[in-house]
Amino acid sequence: MPAKRLMQACAAPALGMALMAGAAHAENCDGATSNTRLIVQVDGVAGSEGLMAITLYPDDPDRFLRRHGSLKVVRVTARAPITTVCLYLPGPGGYGVAVYHDANGNRHLDKAGLLPAEGSGLSNNPKVSLFHLPTLKNSRFVTHAGENRIEIALRYP
């Protein structure tokens, strides 16, 4: 078989598998179906016990990390070392995401003083300390119609 024909024969199944993988993400997305999806890859998950909580915030600094300020909270089974979640977004635009590994499954972010006592992270992976609390400005990202991807590195205390 000529090399060009061999490459075409191999490329077709690979393209089909890639399209199916994209479709699988869309089928497994959480929320009301829309033309804007966000794939959140959470890296550094220490264990597969408990839940991974993913909280989506609108492009409003007054609502970021505030009680009742989120657009949605999604909880999925934690998978070490990487947990991946797909969310339908209301549309293209700016957002912020916070995640935490709810290892004990109590559906609350346990804290030690002001800081999380469980693995947590934010979009854009800003540094967090008592002297430098996170803001939307540091965590904001912009999406477009179609599939969007972000990676968040969990930090454990």
N, C-alpha and C positions, 0 to 999 in steps of 0.2 A: 504494500500500500504506500503511495507517495506520502512524503512527510506532511505536506499541506493537508491532505485528506485525513491523515491520522490525527493531526491537531484538531481539525474540525470535528471529527468523530468523538474525541475526548472532551472537547469544549462543550458540546451540546448537553451531555448529562450533568457536567459541572454547573453550567448555567441553570439548568432545571432545578438542581439541588439548592443552589443559592436562592432562586426565586421561591422555592418551597420554604426555605428557612425564613425568608422575609415574611411570607404569608403566615407561617406559624407564629411569628411574633405578633402580627396583627390579630390573629385569632385568639391569642392568649392575653391580649391587652385588657387592662382593667378600666372601667369607666364607660361613659356614653361614647359610642362610636363617633369618630371624627376623622378628618383627613390629616390630622397632626398627631404623631405618636412620639413618645419619649421612651427610649430604652435606657434604664438606669443599671449600670454595672457596679455592684458594690464589691470592692476588693479588700482582701485582708480579713475576711470573716474567720474568727478564731474557732468556731465550732458549728455543728449542724443542729444544735439544740435550740429550741425556742423559735422566735419569730424575727423577721426583719421588717421594721416599720419604715415606710417611705412616705414622707409628707411633702406635698406640693404646695408652694406658695405663689400667689399672684405677684405681679410687678408693682408692689406697694410696700415701701419700707415700713409703714406703720403697722402692717399685718405680719411681717416676717418674724417667725418664731414666737408669735403671740398666741395666746389661748383663743381659740375660735377664729384664728386668722387664716387658716389654710383653705385651699380649694378642695383637697381630698387627702385622706390617709389610707394607704394600702398596706396590709400586712400579709406577708407570705412566709412559708417555712424557710428558715435560714439554711443555707447550703454553704459549707466551707469548701474551698477558700474563697469562692466567688458566688454571690447571689445576684441573679439578673431578673429584672422586673420590667414589664412593658405597661405604660400608662397612655391612655388617650388623653390628649390635652384639649382644652376648649378651642384652641386655635393657635396660629403662630404668634410669637411675641416673647416678652421677657418673663422669666420665672426664677424661682429659687427652690432648692430641694434640701431637706434635712433627712438623714437616716439614722436609725439606731438599731443595734442588735439586742432585742428583748429576750435575752437568753433564758430568763426565768418565766417568760410567757405571761407576765402579769398585765400586759398591755399598757404599761406606763414607763416613761423614761426615769429610771432610778437615778438619783443624784447624790453626790457627796458635796454638801454645801451648794455652791452655785454651778459646779461643773458636773457633767454626766458621770455616773458610776458604771455605765455600760458602754460598750463600743459604739462610737457615733462618728458622723461626718457630715459635711455640707458640700453642695455643688461648688466646684472650683477649688475645693480642698484648702480653704484659708486656715491659717493658724488660729487656734483658740486658746485663750488663757484668761485668768481673772482680770488682767489688765487690758486685754484686747478681745472683747466680746464680738461675736460675729454680727455682721450687718448684711443687708441685701446687696449693698454695693459690692461687697467682696464675694458674694455667692451667686450673683445674677448671671444668667446665661440667656441667649436668644435662640428661639427655635424658628423653623420654617415649616411649610406644609410638607407632609411626607414623614419619613423616619428621621429622628434625631437621636443622638447618643451622648451620654455623659458617663464618666467614671468617677466614683467617689471612693476614696481610701478611708476605711474605718480606722479610728484611733481608739485604743483601749487605755483606760487609766492605769 
